[in-house]
Amino acid sequence: MALTVCMLLTGAAVLAAEAPAQTEAAPFTVRGMTFGMTLEQVIAAETAGRYELDNERTLGPVTFTKLEYEDVRENGVPCDVNYLFVNDLLVAAKINYDTDDIGFDQLKADLTRLYGESAGLDTAALGNGIYAVDDDGRSESKVEAWTSGDVMIVLEKDDDDLDVTYVDLAASYIK
């Protein structure tokens, strides 16, 4: 019996040693960009072409550098894409659609398919990231939000625009 127990323990140890290591989930990407990339890395990786750079735009307590690409197509729909950086690191990305090209309900359905049901905008978790979503830090328009890992995805409709903003909740400026 002791021999059987030893064989079972040895077999279990061998199986544990041969078990594949758990891999981490792939990092969250927006148009192929991952949070924490530098401004230069995003410029080199973005395929949209011509861009404009708005250096050091302070919103609330946060100073962002905005990299903007106009007349881009995202999933076949025309839009503008803005990448926001704090201390030269990518912390948020905003895709701005015109309401003539796509509707709020369609974008909400697309995001729900990707991320599940909307949990509503949690401004406490978003912290200073609210300034990436809305310049004045007050989102008073029609808003839906999802969380995927350390990223909050915010759909906001105001006036003639629909914005989908991806905010890195792990970025140091948030709190």
Secondary structure, 3 states (H helix, E strand, C coil): CHHHHHHHHHHHHHHHHHCCCCCCCCCCEECCEECCCEHHHHHHHCCCCCCEEEEEEEECCEEEEEEEEEEEEECCEEEEEEEEEECCEEEEEEEEEECCCCCHHHHHHHHHHHHCCCCCCCHHHHHHHHHHHCCCCCCCCEEEEEEECCEEEEEEEECCEEEEEEEECCCCCCC
